[in-house]
Amino acid sequence: MMQPYKEIPADELDESIMLTKLLNNRIRLQLIYLLEQHEYNVTELSKILDIEQTNLSHQLSLLKTHQIISQRREGKLMYYRIDDPHIIETMTALLQHAKHVAHGKTCDGKI
């Protein structure tokens, strides 16, 4: 007899798929990693990541649309920060897994 199971609600599944698509980008992953550590404005981020502000603004807009980051104005500058602590947990797990794979280890540290 088949065990009862619970499906992921469609809206949560769709948003999860969108999140994985958002994370499938080097610039956005670096942005999340940087903004986890500190709040930055566009000029600072552009210099750190060595990318044009137009491209950076587009990437920030995508992250903001999906409530990953938020912004605040200080004078003429807009500062960005992580808006959802869940993304930090997600990034930590993702980076830990990537480190294990990159170094040929299992989760328990064995090769």
N, C-alpha and C positions, 0 to 999 in steps of 0.2 A: 504494500500500500504506500502511496506517495505521501511524503510528509507535507504538512501545510507550509506555505511559504508566503512571504510578504514581498510585494513588488515596490520598486522605487516610484513614488508619485511622478507623473509625467512632467509637471512643471519643475520639480527638483532635478529630474534626469536631464531635461533640456538645459537648465542653467549649469549643471555639472559639465555637460558636453561643451557648452560655451566657455566655461572656465578653463577646461583643458586646452581648448583652442587658443585662448588668451595666453596661457602659459607656454605655448609652443612658439616662442619668439625670444631670441637672446636679449633684445633691448628691454622688453617688458619684464623678463626674469631679473635682469640687472636692476631695473627700476625698483621693483618690489624689494629686492635685497638691500638696495641703498636706502630706500625710504623706511625700511624696518629699523635701520640704525639711526636715522636722523631726518629731520625735515629740511627740504631743499627747495630753492626756486628754479625756474627753467634755465636761467643763465648758468647756475652752478651745475645742474644736471647735464646740460649740454657740454660743458667743459670736461666734467668727469668722464662722461661716456664718449666724448669726441664725436658727437653727431650734431647735425643741423637742428636748430630750434623748431623748424617746421615739422620735421619728422618726429622729434621729441614730443611736440604738442599733440600730434596725432596719437601717439602711443599713450600719453597721459590721458587723453580724452577717452580712449577705449577702456582704460583701467577705471576711470571715474564713472563711466556709464554703468559698469558692473559692480559699483560700490566697493571696489578694492582700495581706492585711494580717495582722499578728499582734499580740498584746497581752502586756503584762507588768504585774504588780501592783507598786505602790510604796505601801506603807501601805494606805490606803483607796481610793487612786486607781488606775484602770486606764489605762495608756498604750498608744497604738496607733502602729504603724510599718509601713512597707512590708515585706512578707515575701518578695517575689519580684522580683528585679531585672529580670526580663523585662517586667513591667508598666510599668516606667519607660521601657524601650525602646519599648514599644507606645504609651504616652502621648506620647512625644517624636515618634514618627512620625505619630501621629494629629493632634497639634497643629500640626506642620509642614504637613501636608496641608491642614488647616483654614485655616491662615494663607494658603496659596497660593490656595485657593478663595475665601476672603473678600476677597482683594485682587486677584483676577482674573489670577493669574500661573500659569504652568506650573512644573514642577519645576526647570527650568533658569533661572527668573527672568524669562522673556519673557512678554509679554502677548499 
